[in-house]
Amino acid sequence: MNSYLTQTGGLIFILTAFLSLTAISILGGCSSDEDSSSGSDGDSDSDSDGDSDGDTDGDSDGDTDGDTDGDTDGDSDSDSDSDGDAPDCAGGKYDEGHDLCWQHPKATEASWGDSKTWWPTANKYCNEGTMGDNSDWRLPTRAEFMDMLGGCPDDVINGAHGRCNSCAKSDTCSSLFGNDFYYYWASDPEEGFPDFYWGGGFEDGMISTGNGIKMEIYVRCVHSGK
């Protein structure tokens, strides 16, 4: 009897162990199915959404801006040494409004150094000049500078130092010489000041005087007619 119970108990133990192992196996299989299912769903969703959205914006912007700017600047430089559009005359450019031929380009005597000189040398150069096969050259007067620049206030017209139009703002001067900005001798002495002579500044329209013996400035001679 005891032997029979012992055998029966052993069989029950073995059967119980077998059922436990079977249950564990079944539960483990279900768990792996859930993992593979959640993994495939999560990865495919997050990858297909995230990668297809972030690259369609941002790569197609950026290159349409910025390449259309940049080439619109810097191609229209003005040439400050360009000639004006006034007609030519014998040895220069013709001011039709005042029937006066202005030497162009300006005097460039090598012996003066940088084309500038004192008043006596300038006066002699113009009086003896033969530019354009013309022998009637002379230094322009103070009044001729003012007429050509224009825009002079009354006190300057009446003999004071002061400013008229700059060459760039003067229709006549810019048509003759482009954007000239130098200062030139006139023929007139300044009353009461020995050795001082008038001149005209094209950069700022200044009509003023300087010491003709000590000061060197530029020269443009004139003659009447073409």
Secondary structure, DSSP 8 states (H G I E B T S, - for coil): -HHHHHHHHHHHHHHHHHHHHHHHHHHHHHHHHHHHHHHHHHHHHHHHHHHHHHTTTTSSSSSSSSSSSSSSSSS----TT---SS-EETTEEEEGGGTEEEESS----GGGSTT-B-HHHHHHHHHT--GGG----B---HHHHHHHH----HHHHTT--EE---GGG-HHHHHHHSS---EEEEEEE-TTSTTEEEEEETTT-EEEEEETTT--BB---EEE--
